[in-house]
Amino acid sequence: MAIEKSGERFAGYNKPKRTPGHKTKSHAVLAKEGDKVRLVRFGQQGVRGAGKNPTSAKDKARKKSYYARHNAQGKPSSKMSAKYWSHKVKW
């Protein structure tokens, strides 16, 4: 079941995909929460995250620094935010 929104095809709702052709954002997702649907773009193009379970000290430090900068208000609760998807996919 492919869904098309703004000229892009998505595998389904809440399924992020990479967007290598986008000039600034590395990922996009068609977020759905209840009956609301929104196209959310997130991640800086060309920058990789640390992954879910970083093993190197460098990646652990990068993840810690990222959360120190972006997690000041706590974990995002809404799937409609870029912060939610960035935390879930890239970090």
PDB file as gemmi writes it, atoms N, CA and C in Angstrom:
CRYST1    1.000    1.000    1.000  90.00  90.00  90.00 P 1                      
ATOM      1  N   MET A   1       0.844  -1.176   0.000  1.00  0.00           N  
ATOM      2  CA  MET A   1       0.000   0.000   0.000  1.00  0.00           C  
ATOM      3  C   MET A   1       0.888   1.238   0.000  1.00  0.00           C  
ATOM      4  N   ALA A   2       1.123   1.805  -1.136  1.00  0.00           N  
ATOM      5  CA  ALA A   2       1.931   3.013  -1.243  1.00  0.00           C  
ATOM      6  C   ALA A   2       1.033   4.244  -1.122  1.00  0.00           C  
ATOM      7  N   ILE A   3       1.541   5.238  -0.439  1.00  0.00           N  
ATOM      8  CA  ILE A   3       0.814   6.484  -0.247  1.00  0.00           C  
ATOM      9  C   ILE A   3       1.632   7.597  -0.891  1.00  0.00           C  
ATOM     10  N   GLU A   4       0.965   8.469  -1.618  1.00  0.00           N  
ATOM     11  CA  GLU A   4       1.668   9.578  -2.263  1.00  0.00           C  
ATOM     12  C   GLU A   4       1.255  10.891  -1.605  1.00  0.00           C  
ATOM     13  N   LYS A   5       2.248  11.705  -1.278  1.00  0.00           N  
ATOM     14  CA  LYS A   5       2.006  13.005  -0.647  1.00  0.00           C  
ATOM     15  C   LYS A   5       3.063  13.964  -1.153  1.00  0.00           C  
ATOM     16  N   SER A   6       2.672  15.083  -1.665  1.00  0.00           N  
ATOM     17  CA  SER A   6       3.581  16.118  -2.163  1.00  0.00           C  
ATOM     18  C   SER A   6       4.566  15.574  -3.195  1.00  0.00           C  
ATOM     19  N   GLY A   7       4.092  14.675  -4.046  1.00  0.00           N  
ATOM     20  CA  GLY A   7       4.946  14.130  -5.094  1.00  0.00           C  
ATOM     21  C   GLY A   7       5.916  13.063  -4.640  1.00  0.00           C  
ATOM     22  N   GLU A   8       5.814  12.607  -3.402  1.00  0.00           N  
ATOM     23  CA  GLU A   8       6.696  11.551  -2.880  1.00  0.00           C  
ATOM     24  C   GLU A   8       5.870  10.332  -2.513  1.00  0.00           C  
ATOM     25  N   ARG A   9       6.460   9.167  -2.685  1.00  0.00           N  
ATOM     26  CA  ARG A   9       5.786   7.916  -2.335  1.00  0.00           C  
ATOM     27  C   ARG A   9       6.318   7.406  -1.001  1.00  0.00           C  
ATOM     28  N   PHE A  10       5.398   6.966  -0.162  1.00  0.00           N  
ATOM     29  CA  PHE A  10       5.740   6.414   1.138  1.00  0.00           C  
ATOM     30  C   PHE A  10       5.174   5.007   1.253  1.00  0.00           C  
ATOM     31  N   ALA A  11       5.886   4.130   1.953  1.00  0.00           N  
ATOM     32  CA  ALA A  11       5.452   2.750   2.130  1.00  0.00           C  
ATOM     33  C   ALA A  11       4.195   2.684   2.993  1.00  0.00           C  
ATOM     34  N   GLY A  12       3.995   3.653   3.844  1.00  0.00           N  
ATOM     35  CA  GLY A  12       2.834   3.702   4.723  1.00  0.00           C  
ATOM     36  C   GLY A  12       3.014   4.827   5.720  1.00  0.00           C  
ATOM     37  N   TYR A  13       2.063   4.970   6.595  1.00  0.00           N  
ATOM     38  CA  TYR A  13       2.156   5.996   7.633  1.00  0.00           C  
ATOM     39  C   TYR A  13       3.176   5.576   8.690  1.00  0.00           C  
ATOM     40  N   ASN A  14       3.874   6.553   9.236  1.00  0.00           N  
ATOM     41  CA  ASN A  14       4.850   6.347  10.307  1.00  0.00           C  
ATOM     42  C   ASN A  14       5.979   5.400   9.904  1.00  0.00           C  
ATOM     43  N   LYS A  15       6.340   5.416   8.611  1.00  0.00           N  
ATOM     44  CA  LYS A  15       7.457   4.614   8.110  1.00  0.00           C  
ATOM     45  C   LYS A  15       8.464   5.570   7.467  1.00  0.00           C  
ATOM     46  N   PRO A  16       9.509   5.948   8.194  1.00  0.00           N  
ATOM     47  CA  PRO A  16      10.478   6.908   7.665  1.00  0.00           C  
ATOM     48  C   PRO A  16      11.261   6.354   6.482  1.00  0.00           C  
ATOM     49  N   LYS A  17      11.687   7.263   5.618  1.00  0.00           N  
ATOM     50  CA  LYS A  17      12.516   6.871   4.478  1.00  0.00           C  
ATOM     51  C   LYS A  17      13.613   7.906   4.277  1.00  0.00           C  
ATOM     52  N   ARG A  18      14.698   7.483   3.669  1.00  0.00           N  
ATOM     53  CA  ARG A  18      15.799   8.396   3.355  1.00  0.00           C  
ATOM     54  C   ARG A  18      15.408   9.244   2.160  1.00  0.00           C  
ATOM     55  N   THR A  19      15.891  10.480   2.127  1.00  0.00           N  
ATOM     56  CA  THR A  19      15.627  11.376   1.003  1.00  0.00           C  
ATOM     57  C   THR A  19      16.951  11.945   0.496  1.00  0.00           C  
ATOM     58  N   PRO A  20      17.736  11.143  -0.234  1.00  0.00           N  
ATOM     59  CA  PRO A  20      19.041  11.617  -0.701  1.00  0.00           C  
ATOM     60  C   PRO A  20      18.940  12.747  -1.720  1.00  0.00           C  
ATOM     61  N   GLY A  21      17.787  12.892  -2.373  1.00  0.00           N  
ATOM     62  CA  GLY A  21      17.623  13.950  -3.362  1.00  0.00           C  
ATOM     63  C   GLY A  21      17.222  15.292  -2.774  1.00  0.00           C  
ATOM     64  N   HIS A  22      16.851  15.324  -1.500  1.00  0.00           N  
ATOM     65  CA  HIS A  22      16.444  16.584  -0.878  1.00  0.00           C  
ATOM     66  C   HIS A  22      17.688  17.400  -0.541  1.00  0.00           C  
ATOM     67  N   LYS A  23      17.635  18.705  -0.741  1.00  0.00           N  
ATOM     68  CA  LYS A  23      18.857  19.501  -0.568  1.00  0.00           C  
ATOM     69  C   LYS A  23      19.289  19.693   0.884  1.00  0.00           C  
ATOM     70  N   THR A  24      18.357  19.657   1.848  1.00  0.00           N  
ATOM     71  CA  THR A  24      18.772  19.910   3.232  1.00  0.00           C  
ATOM     72  C   THR A  24      18.441  18.787   4.214  1.00  0.00           C  
ATOM     73  N   LYS A  25      17.355  18.065   4.015  1.00  0.00           N  
ATOM     74  CA  LYS A  25      16.920  17.059   4.993  1.00  0.00           C  
ATOM     75  C   LYS A  25      17.201  15.639   4.510  1.00  0.00           C  
ATOM     76  N   SER A  26      17.653  14.796   5.429  1.00  0.00           N  
ATOM     77  CA  SER A  26      18.080  13.443   5.052  1.00  0.00           C  
ATOM     78  C   SER A  26      16.964  12.409   5.103  1.00  0.00           C  
ATOM     79  N   HIS A  27      15.888  12.672   5.831  1.00  0.00           N  
ATOM     80  CA  HIS A  27      14.800  11.710   5.975  1.00  0.00           C  
ATOM     81  C   HIS A  27      13.446  12.416   5.901  1.00  0.00           C  
ATOM     82  N   ALA A  28      12.426  11.645   5.590  1.00  0.00           N  
ATOM     83  CA  ALA A  28      11.050  12.143   5.594  1.00  0.00           C  
ATOM     84  C   ALA A  28      10.150  11.014   6.070  1.00  0.00           C  
ATOM     85  N   VAL A  29       9.023  11.397   6.675  1.00  0.00           N  
ATOM     86  CA  VAL A  29       8.048  10.417   7.135  1.00  0.00           C  
ATOM     87  C   VAL A  29       6.658  11.036   7.008  1.00  0.00           C  
ATOM     88  N   LEU A  30       5.701  10.224   6.665  1.00  0.00           N  
ATOM     89  CA  LEU A  30       4.315  10.659   6.627  1.00  0.00           C  
ATOM     90  C   LEU A  30       3.721  10.263   7.976  1.00  0.00           C  
ATOM     91  N   ALA A  31       3.743  11.207   8.909  1.00  0.00           N  
ATOM     92  CA  ALA A  31       3.345  10.934  10.290  1.00  0.00           C  
ATOM     93  C   ALA A  31       1.823  10.972  10.415  1.00  0.00           C  
ATOM     94  N   LYS A  32       1.283  10.022  11.143  1.00  0.00           N  
ATOM     95  CA  LYS A  32      -0.153   9.969  11.383  1.00  0.00           C  
ATOM     96  C   LYS A  32      -0.389   9.731  12.860  1.00  0.00           C  
ATOM     97  N   GLU A  33      -1.176  10.604  13.451  1.00  0.00           N  
ATOM     98  CA  GLU A  33      -1.539  10.486  14.860  1.00  0.00           C  
ATOM     99  C   GLU A  33      -3.041  10.751  14.950  1.00  0.00           C  
ATOM    100  N   GLY A  34      -3.793   9.730  15.262  1.00  0.00           N  
ATOM    101  CA  GLY A  34      -5.251   9.861  15.236  1.00  0.00           C  
ATOM    102  C   GLY A  34      -5.707  10.027  13.797  1.00  0.00           C  
ATOM    103  N   ASP A  35      -6.427  11.110  13.510  1.00  0.00           N  
ATOM    104  CA  ASP A  35      -6.864  11.361  12.142  1.00  0.00           C  
ATOM    105  C   ASP A  35      -6.034  12.447  11.462  1.00  0.00           C  
ATOM    106  N   LYS A  36      -4.995  12.935  12.139  1.00  0.00           N  
ATOM    107  CA  LYS A  36      -4.109  13.960  11.564  1.00  0.00           C  
ATOM    108  C   LYS A  36      -2.972  13.297  10.800  1.00  0.00           C  
ATOM    109  N   VAL A  37      -2.654  13.836   9.631  1.00  0.00           N  
ATOM    110  CA  VAL A  37      -1.550  13.339   8.812  1.00  0.00           C  
ATOM    111  C   VAL A  37      -0.676  14.530   8.451  1.00  0.00           C  
ATOM    112  N   ARG A  38       0.654  14.348   8.547  1.00  0.00           N  
ATOM    113  CA  ARG A  38       1.576  15.441   8.269  1.00  0.00           C  
ATOM    114  C   ARG A  38       2.880  14.891   7.698  1.00  0.00           C  
ATOM    115  N   LEU A  39       3.428  15.580   6.715  1.00  0.00           N  
ATOM    116  CA  LEU A  39       4.736  15.233   6.166  1.00  0.00           C  
ATOM    117  C   LEU A  39       5.790  15.901   7.045  1.00  0.00           C  
ATOM    118  N   VAL A  40       6.665  15.099   7.628  1.00  0.00           N  
ATOM    119  CA  VAL A  40       7.708  15.603   8.518  1.00  0.00           C  
ATOM    120  C   VAL A  40       9.062  15.286   7.900  1.00  0.00           C  
ATOM    121  N   ARG A  41       9.884  16.299   7.727  1.00  0.00           N  
ATOM    122  CA  ARG A  41      11.259  16.119   7.248  1.00  0.00           C  
ATOM    123  C   ARG A  41      12.193  16.355   8.430  1.00  0.00           C  
ATOM    124  N   PHE A  42      13.245  15.532   8.519  1.00  0.00           N  
ATOM    125  CA  PHE A  42      14.153  15.658   9.655  1.00  0.00           C  
ATOM    126  C   PHE A  42      15.542  15.191   9.276  1.00  0.00           C  
ATOM    127  N   GLY A  43      16.515  15.557  10.062  1.00  0.00           N  
ATOM    128  CA  GLY A  43      17.903  15.144   9.868  1.00  0.00           C  
ATOM    129  C   GLY A  43      18.646  16.021   8.882  1.00  0.00           C  
ATOM    130  N   GLN A  44      19.879  16.325   9.200  1.00  0.00           N  
ATOM    131  CA  GLN A  44      20.712  17.130   8.309  1.00  0.00           C  
ATOM    132  C   GLN A  44      21.320  16.236   7.237  1.00  0.00           C  
ATOM    133  N   GLN A  45      21.227  16.684   6.003  1.00  0.00           N  
ATOM    134  CA  GLN A  45      21.759  15.915   4.877  1.00  0.00           C  
ATOM    135  C   GLN A  45      23.266  15.738   5.038  1.00  0.00           C  
ATOM    136  N   GLY A  46      23.751  14.527   4.888  1.00  0.00           N  
ATOM    137  CA  GLY A  46      25.187  14.258   4.960  1.00  0.00           C  
ATOM    138  C   GLY A  46      25.728  13.978   6.340  1.00  0.00           C  
ATOM    139  N   VAL A  47      24.895  14.068   7.362  1.00  0.00           N  
ATOM    140  CA  VAL A  47      25.347  13.811   8.728  1.00  0.00           C  
ATOM    141  C   VAL A  47      24.724  12.512   9.205  1.00  0.00           C  
ATOM    142  N   ARG A  48      25.546  11.623   9.750  1.00  0.00           N  
ATOM    143  CA  ARG A  48      25.008  10.364  10.245  1.00  0.00           C  
ATOM    144  C   ARG A  48      24.787  10.463  11.744  1.00  0.00           C  
ATOM    145  N   GLY A  49      23.856   9.681  12.244  1.00  0.00           N  
ATOM    146  CA  GLY A  49      23.619   9.624  13.682  1.00  0.00           C  
ATOM    147  C   GLY A  49      24.604   8.662  14.321  1.00  0.00           C  
ATOM    148  N   ALA A  50      24.416   8.371  15.593  1.00  0.00           N  
ATOM    149  CA  ALA A  50      25.304   7.441  16.288  1.00  0.00           C  
ATOM    150  C   ALA A  50      24.728   6.038  16.307  1.00  0.00           C  
ATOM    151  N   GLY A  51      23.478   5.880  15.901  1.00  0.00           N  
ATOM    152  CA  GLY A  51      22.842   4.571  15.926  1.00  0.00           C  
ATOM    153  C   GLY A  51      22.209   4.278  17.274  1.00  0.00           C  
ATOM    154  N   LYS A  52      21.449   3.205  17.336  1.00  0.00           N  
ATOM    155  CA  LYS A  52      20.732   2.865  18.570  1.00  0.00           C  
ATOM    156  C   LYS A  52      21.671   2.405  19.678  1.00  0.00           C  
ATOM    157  N   ASN A  53      22.727   1.685  19.308  1.00  0.00           N  
ATOM    158  CA  ASN A  53      23.613   1.115  20.309  1.00  0.00           C  
ATOM    159  C   ASN A  53      25.065   1.396  19.929  1.00  0.00           C  
ATOM    160  N   PRO A  54      25.532   2.648  20.098  1.00  0.00           N  
ATOM    161  CA  PRO A  54      26.895   2.966  19.684  1.00  0.00           C  
ATOM    162  C   PRO A  54      27.929   2.209  20.514  1.00  0.00           C  
ATOM    163  N   THR A  55      28.966   1.749  19.835  1.00  0.00           N  
ATOM    164  CA  THR A  55      29.988   0.969  20.537  1.00  0.00           C  
ATOM    165  C   THR A  55      31.268   1.759  20.766  1.00  0.00           C  
ATOM    166  N   SER A  56      31.638   2.615  19.836  1.00  0.00           N  
ATOM    167  CA  SER A  56      32.888   3.365  20.002  1.00  0.00           C  
ATOM    168  C   SER A  56      32.696   4.527  20.964  1.00  0.00           C  
ATOM    169  N   ALA A  57      33.767   4.913  21.602  1.00  0.00           N  
ATOM    170  CA  ALA A  57      33.727   6.039  22.539  1.00  0.00           C  
ATOM    171  C   ALA A  57      33.351   7.324  21.813  1.00  0.00           C  
ATOM    172  N   LYS A  58      33.808   7.453  20.574  1.00  0.00           N  
ATOM    173  CA  LYS A  58      33.496   8.645  19.783  1.00  0.00           C  
ATOM    174  C   LYS A  58      31.991   8.751  19.519  1.00  0.00           C  
ATOM    175  N   ASP A  59      31.370   7.647  19.112  1.00  0.00           N  
ATOM    176  CA  ASP A  59      29.929   7.657  18.843  1.00  0.00           C  
ATOM    177  C   ASP A  59      29.122   7.863  20.125  1.00  0.00           C  
ATOM    178  N   LYS A  60      29.578   7.293  21.228  1.00  0.00           N  
ATOM    179  CA  LYS A  60      28.893   7.497  22.505  1.00  0.00           C  
ATOM    180  C   LYS A  60      28.938   8.965  22.906  1.00  0.00           C  
ATOM    181  N   ALA A  61      30.084   9.609  22.681  1.00  0.00           N  
ATOM    182  CA  ALA A  61      30.230  11.028  23.003  1.00  0.00           C  
ATOM    183  C   ALA A  61      29.348  11.883  22.097  1.00  0.00           C  
ATOM    184  N   ARG A  62      29.258  11.509  20.798  1.00  0.00           N  
ATOM    185  CA  ARG A  62      28.406  12.242  19.861  1.00  0.00           C  
ATOM    186  C   ARG A  62      26.942  12.155  20.284  1.00  0.00           C  
ATOM    187  N   LYS A  63      26.522  10.966  20.682  1.00  0.00           N  
ATOM    188  CA  LYS A  63      25.134  10.769  21.103  1.00  0.00           C  
ATOM    189  C   LYS A  63      24.838  11.570  22.376  1.00  0.00           C  
ATOM    190  N   LYS A  64      25.756  11.536  23.314  1.00  0.00           N  
ATOM    191  CA  LYS A  64      25.587  12.268  24.568  1.00  0.00           C  
ATOM    192  C   LYS A  64      25.495  13.778  24.302  1.00  0.00           C  
ATOM    193  N   SER A  65      26.340  14.264  23.418  1.00  0.00           N  
ATOM    194  CA  SER A  65      26.338  15.681  23.066  1.00  0.00           C  
ATOM    195  C   SER A  65      25.041  16.074  22.353  1.00  0.00           C  
ATOM    196  N   TYR A  66      24.568  15.213  21.444  1.00  0.00           N  
ATOM    197  CA  TYR A  66      23.315  15.475  20.728  1.00  0.00           C  
ATOM    198  C   TYR A  66      22.156  15.610  21.716  1.00  0.00           C  
ATOM    199  N   TYR A  67      22.055  14.648  22.645  1.00  0.00           N  
ATOM    200  CA  TYR A  67      20.962  14.695  23.615  1.00  0.00           C  
ATOM    201  C   TYR A  67      21.097  15.891  24.555  1.00  0.00           C  
ATOM    202  N   ALA A  68      22.302  16.291  24.875  1.00  0.00           N  
ATOM    203  CA  ALA A  68      22.494  17.471  25.719  1.00  0.00           C  
ATOM    204  C   ALA A  68      21.971  18.730  25.018  1.00  0.00           C  
ATOM    205  N   ARG A  69      22.162  18.787  23.694  1.00  0.00           N  
ATOM    206  CA  ARG A  69      21.681  19.948  22.927  1.00  0.00           C  
ATOM    207  C   ARG A  69      20.186  19.915  22.657  1.00  0.00           C  
ATOM    208  N   HIS A  70      19.634  18.734  22.386  1.00  0.00           N  
ATOM    209  CA  HIS A  70      18.266  18.649  21.889  1.00  0.00           C  
ATOM    210  C   HIS A  70      17.246  18.070  22.852  1.00  0.00           C  
ATOM    211  N   ASN A  71      17.658  17.572  23.961  1.00  0.00           N  
ATOM    212  CA  ASN A  71      16.736  16.881  24.857  1.00  0.00           C  
ATOM    213  C   ASN A  71      16.415  17.696  26.103  1.00  0.00           C  
ATOM    214  N   ALA A  72      16.546  19.012  26.019  1.00  0.00           N  
ATOM    215  CA  ALA A  72      16.337  19.865  27.185  1.00  0.00           C  
ATOM    216  C   ALA A  72      14.909  19.780  27.718  1.00  0.00           C  
ATOM    217  N   GLN A  73      13.927  19.587  26.839  1.00  0.00           N  
ATOM    218  CA  GLN A  73      12.533  19.526  27.275  1.00  0.00           C  
ATOM    219  C   GLN A  73      12.048  18.088  27.489  1.00  0.00           C  
ATOM    220  N   GLY A  74      12.923  17.133  27.423  1.00  0.00           N  
ATOM    221  CA  GLY A  74      12.538  15.747  27.620  1.00  0.00           C  
ATOM    222  C   GLY A  74      12.172  15.064  26.317  1.00  0.00           C  
ATOM    223  N   LYS A  75      11.735  13.830  26.416  1.00  0.00           N  
ATOM    224  CA  LYS A  75      11.413  13.046  25.231  1.00  0.00           C  
ATOM    225  C   LYS A  75      10.150  13.597  24.566  1.00  0.00           C  
ATOM    226  N   PRO A  76      10.187  13.782  23.252  1.00  0.00           N  
ATOM    227  CA  PRO A  76       9.004  14.296  22.555  1.00  0.00           C  
ATOM    228  C   PRO A  76       7.884  13.261  22.573  1.00  0.00           C  
ATOM    229  N   SER A  77       6.664  13.729  22.765  1.00  0.00           N  
ATOM    230  CA  SER A  77       5.549  12.802  22.881  1.00  0.00           C  
ATOM    231  C   SER A  77       4.742  12.694  21.595  1.00  0.00           C  
ATOM    232  N   SER A  78       4.916  13.628  20.677  1.00  0.00           N  
ATOM    233  CA  SER A  78       4.097  13.651  19.478  1.00  0.00           C  
ATOM    234  C   SER A  78       4.847  13.111  18.263  1.00  0.00           C  
ATOM    235  N   LYS A  79       4.210  12.218  17.519  1.00  0.00           N  
ATOM    236  CA  LYS A  79       4.794  11.696  16.295  1.00  0.00           C  
ATOM    237  C   LYS A  79       4.817  12.755  15.200  1.00  0.00           C  
ATOM    238  N   MET A  80       4.193  13.883  15.435  1.00  0.00           N  
ATOM    239  CA  MET A  80       4.122  14.953  14.446  1.00  0.00           C  
ATOM    240  C   MET A  80       5.362  15.854  14.476  1.00  0.00           C  
ATOM    241  N   SER A  81       6.308  15.583  15.363  1.00  0.00           N  
ATOM    242  CA  SER A  81       7.488  16.446  15.493  1.00  0.00           C  
ATOM    243  C   SER A  81       8.722  15.812  14.859  1.00  0.00           C  
ATOM    244  N   ALA A  82       9.570  16.641  14.303  1.00  0.00           N  
ATOM    245  CA  ALA A  82      10.827  16.176  13.721  1.00  0.00           C  
ATOM    246  C   ALA A  82      11.737  15.626  14.814  1.00  0.00           C  
ATOM    247  N   LYS A  83      11.660  16.190  16.001  1.00  0.00           N  
ATOM    248  CA  LYS A  83      12.483  15.734  17.122  1.00  0.00           C  
ATOM    249  C   LYS A  83      12.183  14.267  17.457  1.00  0.00           C  
ATOM    250  N   TYR A  84      10.927  13.892  17.456  1.00  0.00           N  
ATOM    251  CA  TYR A  84      10.527  12.506  17.735  1.00  0.00           C  
ATOM    252  C   TYR A  84      11.181  11.550  16.747  1.00  0.00           C  
ATOM    253  N   TRP A  85      11.090  11.859  15.452  1.00  0.00           N  
ATOM    254  CA  TRP A  85      11.613  10.976  14.419  1.00  0.00           C  
ATOM    255  C   TRP A  85      13.129  10.971  14.386  1.00  0.00           C  
ATOM    256  N   SER A  86      13.744  12.112  14.658  1.00  0.00           N  
ATOM    257  CA  SER A  86      15.197  12.175  14.701  1.00  0.00           C  
ATOM    258  C   SER A  86      15.738  11.286  15.817  1.00  0.00           C  
ATOM    259  N   HIS A  87      15.106  11.354  16.980  1.00  0.00           N  
ATOM    260  CA  HIS A  87      15.524  10.515  18.109  1.00  0.00           C  
ATOM    261  C   HIS A  87      15.329   9.043  17.778  1.00  0.00           C  
ATOM    262  N   LYS A  88      14.227   8.720  17.140  1.00  0.00           N  
ATOM    263  CA  LYS A  88      13.900   7.322  16.857  1.00  0.00           C  
ATOM    264  C   LYS A  88      14.773   6.717  15.765  1.00  0.00           C  
ATOM    265  N   VAL A  89      15.041   7.479  14.695  1.00  0.00           N  
ATOM    266  CA  VAL A  89      15.727   6.923  13.525  1.00  0.00           C  
ATOM    267  C   VAL A  89      17.238   7.138  13.563  1.00  0.00           C  
ATOM    268  N   LYS A  90      17.672   8.341  13.847  1.00  0.00           N  
ATOM    269  CA  LYS A  90      19.080   8.662  13.702  1.00  0.00           C  
ATOM    270  C   LYS A  90      19.893   8.473  14.974  1.00  0.00           C  
ATOM    271  N   TRP A  91      19.298   8.644  16.142  1.00  0.00           N  
ATOM    272  CA  TRP A  91      20.062   8.593  17.382  1.00  0.00           C  
ATOM    273  C   TRP A  91      19.565   7.487  18.280  1.00  0.00           C  
TER     274      TRP A  91                                                      
END                                                                             
